Structures are given as C-alpha cells and as structure tokens.
Amino acid sequence: MVGERRKITVGLLFGGRSAEHEVSRISAANILRALNPDRYDVSLIGISKDGRWLVCDAGNGAEAGSAALTIPDDAPQIGLIPGGRGRFVLCDGDGARGAEAPRIDVVFRSCTGRTEKTGRCKERLNWPTCRSWAHP
C-alpha cells in the first residue's frame, strides 16, 4: 500500500551475567508488552548467566502476563557479525550452523548491572542502541 510503513525490527536484549539478571528479565517482559506490535517486530535475545547470547521465543509469556521472560538453556545460540550493523548468525539449534538470523534495525538493552549496561553489551554491539531508561 502507498504510505504504509515497514515495521522496525527491535532486538530486545536482556539477562546477562550480573547479579541483576532476574531484574532484567522482568524489565524485558514489561518492555515487550509496551511495544506496539503494529509498528514493531521484536526479536528476543537473552544473555544466559554464563554469557551466551540466545534466541528466545517471542511467545515467551509476556503477552500472557508473565512477570519475566525466560532464557531457555537449549535455545539457539547467536553471534554478531563483525561490522554487520545489526546482522547476527545462528551458531546452533534449529538453524543451520552459520545461517544468518533475521536483521535487527535497533537494539533495546534491558540489561542491568554495571558491566551489562555500560560495558560488554555496548562493546559487542558496536552500533547505535536505545539508551536504557535506567542509565543516567
């Protein structure tokens, strides 16, 4: 249709190695519920407590009112493509090893804790992200 906008794909990054892992999962559930599905497609990226970046199911319970998003241990692991500006590659799971995951336009970091908010996540992304509402 003329004038119809393309949906923006938001990567919602949550979890992490910090002691605030559970808080991040709760915040991510609230963010997911607040994003307008008519305007945004959301790709959930959970960071496990051991630091693995995992593709999480978008029907992960937030729509049903779950307090927190889950990060399944058996979810497909993903990695950033260096210099790829929002491109990821599946490392294992249902996709073929090395297959490219859907492109993400912008990342909303719901990671909490000192290292996740300001350090590792930001360095690994190496492209513009939405600033965390909790970050001064």
C-alpha positions, 0 to 999 in steps of 0.5 A: 500500500502507498504510505504504509510503513515497514515495521522496525525490527527491535532486538530486545536484549536482556539477562546477562551475567550480573547479579541483576539478571532476574531484574532484567528479565522482568524489565524485558517482559514489561518492555515487550508488552509496551511495544506496539506490535503494529509498528514493531517486530521484536526479536528476543535475545537473552544473555544466559548467566554464563554469557551466551547470547540466545534466541528466545521465543517471542511467545515467551509469556509476556503477552500472557502476563508473565512477570519475566521472560525466560532464557531457555538453556537449549535455545539457539545460540547467536553471534554478531557479525563483525561490522554487520550493523545489526546482522547476527548468525545462528551458531546452533539449534534449529538453524543451520550452523552459520545461517544468518538470523533475521536483521535487527534495525535497533537494539533495546538493552534491558540489561542491568548491572554495571558491566551489562549496561555500560560495558560488554553489551555496548562493546559487542554491539558496536552500533547505535542502541536505545539508551536504557531508561535506567542509565543516567 
